[in-house]
Amino acid sequence: MYASDVMLRSPQVIGPDESLCAAARCMRDQGLTALPVCAHDRLVGMLTDRDITRRAVAAGLDPNTATVRQVMTPKVVYCFAADDLSSAAALMRERAVGHLVVLDGELRMVGMLSALDLAVAVRPSYAEASH
């Protein structure tokens, strides 16, 4: 099984100059814990709910005026659509991340892969038991 088999296609993205408030609302409304950050069709970072909590709230930043760029993680961990799931899982463990951006052979973002996606792919009964 490959990353492309279980990834979320066409994931929601946010711009680096959007407010943290807008990002948090988007995460809440879409049920997300991470958003790829894109500027001019280029991936420039990743914003997680943990980034908002640890880098913004803990620092006392105003979520209405602070921007995604101020707290995002600029180095994005990624895999390729053709990577097998065991490689993607190993990368997540190695880098201690819960999400991977999935790229195609031309380095364009084509999806997102979460630890939950991997868990469900490996144990389909997990998804049934959690609903």
C-alpha positions as CSV (number, residue, x, y, z in Angstrom):
1,M,0.0,0.0,0.0
2,Y,1.3,3.5,-0.9
3,A,0.9,7.0,0.6
4,S,-1.4,7.9,-2.3
5,D,-3.8,5.1,-1.4
6,V,-4.7,6.6,2.0
7,M,-3.8,10.2,1.9
8,L,-6.2,13.1,2.1
9,R,-6.4,14.5,-1.4
10,S,-6.5,18.3,-1.9
11,P,-5.9,19.2,1.7
12,Q,-7.0,22.6,3.1
13,V,-4.1,25.1,3.1
14,I,-3.5,28.5,4.6
15,G,-1.4,31.5,3.6
16,P,1.5,32.7,5.8
17,D,0.0,36.1,6.3
18,E,-3.3,34.9,7.6
19,S,-4.1,35.6,11.3
20,L,-3.7,32.8,13.8
21,C,-7.4,33.4,14.6
22,A,-8.3,32.6,11.0
23,A,-6.1,29.5,11.1
24,A,-7.6,28.2,14.3
25,R,-11.1,28.8,13.0
26,C,-10.3,26.8,9.8
27,M,-8.8,24.0,11.9
28,R,-11.9,23.9,14.1
29,D,-14.4,24.1,11.3
30,Q,-12.6,21.4,9.2
31,G,-11.7,19.2,12.1
32,L,-8.0,19.5,11.4
33,T,-4.9,19.5,13.6
34,A,-2.4,20.7,10.9
35,L,-2.5,23.0,7.9
36,P,0.1,23.2,5.2
37,V,1.2,26.8,4.6
38,C,1.4,27.9,1.0
39,A,2.5,31.2,-0.6
40,H,2.2,31.6,-4.4
41,D,1.6,27.9,-5.0
42,R,4.7,27.0,-3.0
43,L,4.8,25.1,0.3
44,V,6.5,27.3,2.9
45,G,5.7,25.6,6.2
46,M,3.3,23.7,8.3
47,L,1.1,25.0,11.1
48,T,-0.2,22.7,13.8
49,D,-2.6,23.2,16.7
50,R,0.5,22.6,18.8
51,D,2.4,25.5,17.1
52,I,-0.5,27.8,18.0
53,T,-0.6,26.7,21.6
54,R,3.1,26.5,22.3
55,R,4.5,29.3,20.1
56,A,1.6,31.8,20.2
57,V,-0.6,31.4,23.2
58,A,2.3,30.6,25.6
59,A,4.2,33.7,24.3
60,G,1.1,35.9,24.7
61,L,0.7,36.7,21.0
62,D,-2.7,38.2,20.0
63,P,-4.3,35.7,17.7
64,N,-6.1,38.4,15.8
65,T,-2.9,40.2,14.8
66,A,-0.2,37.5,14.9
67,T,0.3,35.7,11.6
68,V,0.7,32.1,10.6
69,R,4.3,32.9,9.5
70,Q,5.2,33.9,13.1
71,V,4.6,30.5,14.5
72,M,4.6,28.0,11.7
73,T,7.2,25.3,11.4
74,P,9.2,26.3,8.2
75,K,10.8,22.9,7.6
76,V,8.1,20.6,6.3
77,V,8.5,16.8,6.6
78,Y,7.2,15.1,3.5
79,C,7.0,11.9,1.7
80,F,6.1,11.0,-1.9
81,A,2.9,9.6,-3.2
82,A,4.7,6.5,-4.4
83,D,6.3,5.8,-1.0
84,D,5.0,2.7,0.8
85,L,3.2,3.2,4.1
86,S,5.9,1.5,6.2
87,S,8.4,4.1,4.9
88,A,6.0,6.9,5.7
89,A,5.4,5.6,9.2
90,A,9.1,5.2,9.8
91,L,9.6,8.9,8.7
92,M,6.8,10.0,11.1
93,R,8.4,8.2,14.0
94,E,11.9,9.4,13.1
95,R,10.9,13.0,12.8
96,A,8.3,12.8,15.6
97,V,5.5,14.3,13.5
98,G,1.9,13.4,13.2
99,H,1.4,14.5,9.6
100,L,3.3,14.3,6.3
101,V,2.8,16.4,3.3
102,V,2.6,14.1,0.2
103,L,4.4,15.3,-2.9
104,D,4.3,14.0,-6.5
105,G,7.3,13.4,-8.6
106,E,7.4,17.1,-9.6
107,L,7.5,18.2,-6.0
108,R,3.9,19.5,-6.0
109,M,1.7,18.9,-2.9
110,V,-0.9,16.3,-3.7
111,G,-2.1,15.4,-0.3
112,M,-1.6,15.0,3.5
113,L,-1.0,11.8,5.4
114,S,-1.7,11.6,9.1
115,A,-0.9,9.1,11.8
116,L,-4.6,8.3,12.0
117,D,-4.6,7.6,8.2
118,L,-1.8,5.1,8.8
119,A,-3.5,3.5,11.7
120,V,-6.7,3.0,9.8
121,A,-4.9,1.6,6.8
122,V,-3.1,-0.9,8.9
123,R,-6.0,-1.8,11.1
124,P,-9.3,-1.2,9.3
125,S,-11.2,-2.4,12.4
126,Y,-9.8,0.6,14.3
127,A,-11.9,3.0,12.2
128,E,-15.0,0.9,12.8
129,A,-14.5,0.7,16.5
130,S,-13.9,4.5,16.9
131,H,-17.2,5.5,15.2
